[in-house]
Amino acid sequence: MIPRFPVYLFDIDGTLLDSAADICGAVEHALDTVPNRPSTTQTYLRSFIGRHLIDLFVDVFPDAPPEEIDRLVGEYRRTYLSRGHKETRVYPGVAEGLATLPGLKSTATTKGTPTTRAVLEHFGLLPHFAHVQGTDGFPCKPAPDVILAAIAGLGAKPEDVLMVGDSPPDIEAGRRAGVKTCAVRYGYGDPQKLAAHNPGYWINDLRELGA
């Protein structure tokens, strides 16, 4: 049994939305702009979801200058938005879970705040959130900054908060921010790697939070 919390923070990709096809498709497009670029698998690309794009592009092109990495990030962002989320789906139970879960809700995602708000609105999830927080010019997870910004935006305290996510950076960021954490088993994170970060709770369906 998971206790009720006054405040819930949610990761987006792999937690609320199954967005891997659109994310990986946009990454592949950006990579294809580089001649003779190394081959990458979907499993490899999915392993970076939730981390900053810079981490992925530096891993693929370790010798690339910073301006080339910035170009690739910009190419990804343009392509991702132009795809219109056509291959993204809301995970089963998410809409119902958010609708019935009491307490204040915000996001804590690596996406920027404007993109996060637009995505939530696109899928009809925005009305469930009292606040929307993305990573805007500060370090991304596993740094705690986005969680601390969401807490401040809600006027809450860390001890009132449950952070829900699918990846080790989500759980580690929650630990560093001093909040309780909950890992979802259906997302993109490796369960063994998630377990190594000792999430306080586990769920298979978001509706379990309000049960």
N, C-alpha and C positions, 0 to 999 in steps of 0.2 A: 504494500500500500504506500503510495506517494502522498505525503501531506500536502495540503493546500498552501500556496504561497501568495503573498500580496502582489508580487511582481514576477512576470515571466519574460525572459528575453529569448529570442529565437534566431538561430542561424537561418539562412534562406536555402541555398543550394545544397541538396542532399538531406534537408530537414523538412522544409515546407514544400519545395518544388523539386521534381525530377527534371533537372535542366541540363544534364550531362550532354545530350545530343547537340543542343544549341551552343553550349560553351565549347565543347571539343570541336564542333564544326567551325566555329569562329577562330579557334586557335589554329586549326589545320590551315585555314585560309591565310592567316598571318604567316605561318611557317612557310607556306608555298610561295610567298613573295621573295624568299631567299633562294638563290640558285644552289642546286646540289645540296639542299638541306638534309640532315640526317633523318632517317625514317623513325617514326614514333608509333606506338600502339595506343589503342583506346584505353587500355588498362593503365598505361603510363600517364596519359593525359588526365584521366579521371583522378589519379592519385594526387594531383595538384589542385583539384577543386577545393576552394576554401582558403587557399594560400594566395599570396600576391602573384600577379602575372609575371612580375619581374623574376621571381624564383624559378618559374618554369622556363622562361626564355633564356635566362642565364645558364640554367642546367643544360639546355639544348645547344646553346652557343656560348660556351664558357670564355671564348676569346673575343667576343663581340664588344665594341666600345659602347659606353653608356647611351650615346645618341641613337645607336642602332636598336638597343633594347627599348628605348623610349618610342622609337618608330613602330616597333612590333606591338607594343602595348596599345598605341593609338590605332593601329590597323585592326587589332582585335576588337577594341571598343566600338569602332565604327561598324564592323561586320556583325558583331553580336546584336547591336540595336537594329540593324537592317534586317535581321532574320525574323524579327517580329514575334519571337518566342513560339514559333510554329511547331517546334518539336518538344516543347516543355509542357509538363503536366503537373497538376497539383497531386501530391501523394494521397492515396485513399485515407480517409479519416481526418485529414488536416482541416478542411473547412468546418466539419462538424465539431471537431475538437476545439478549434478556436472559438466557435460560436457559443459553446457551452461552458468554456473554462472561465471561472470568475477571476477577478484581479486585473491589474493593469498589464498591458502587453506592449513590448517594443521589439525591435529587431537589433541584432548585433552581427553584422555581416561585413565581409570584405568588399562588397559592392559599395559604390558611393551612395550617399543618401538620396540624391535625385533619381538615380537608376532604381534603387530599392523601392522608393515610393511608386514609381511608374510601373514596376513589375507587379507589386502588390495590387495596384489599381487594376491592371490588366486582367488579373485572375480573380478579381472580386474579393480579395482578402483585406484590403486596406481598412474597411470599416471596423475590423476587429482590433485595430491597433490605436492606442492612445498616443503613441510616439513612434517615429521611424528614425533609426540611427544606422548610418553606414560609416565606412572608413573614409574620412575626409581630411587628407593631408597629415595624418598621424600614423604611427606604426600599426600594422594590421596584426590580427591574431597570429601567433599565440601571445603577443603583447596584450595587456588588458585594456588598452585605451578605448576601444569601441564599446566595451562593456561599461566602463566607467562613465563614458559620455552618455550612454543610454540611461544609466542610473541617475545621472545628474539631470538629464532631460525630463525624467519622470519625478524628480524631487524625492527619490527613494533612498534607501540605505542598503548596502551590500547584504546585510543579514536577512533582508526581506526578499531576496532575489533567487530565482532558479534559472540558470542558463541551460538551454536545450540545443544540442547540436549533434552532428554526425561524425565529426573528425577530431583527431587529437588536438589540433590548434584550438578548437572550440572549448574543449575540456581544460586544457592548460591555461587558456586565457581566463576562464572562469575561476580556476584555482588562484591565479595571480591577482584577480580582482577581489577575492575574498567572498565569492558567492557559491551557493550550492550548484551542482551540475547534474545534468541528465543526458545520457547518450541514447540516440535512436539506433536501432539495429538494422534499419532498412536503407540507410543512406550509403554514402560512398566510402566511409571510413572502414579500415580493417579492424574487425572486432578485437583481435589480439593487441593491436597497437592502442586501440581505445582503452582496453582494460588496463594497460600499463599506466594510464593516467588516472586510474581510480575514480571514475565518475560515481557520484553518490547514488544515482538511480539509472535504471535502464528501462526503455519502453520499446514495444514493437509497433505501436500505433499511437498517434497523438491523443486519441480519445482516452487513453489510459490516464492522462494527467488529471482529468476531471472526474474519474470514476470514483 
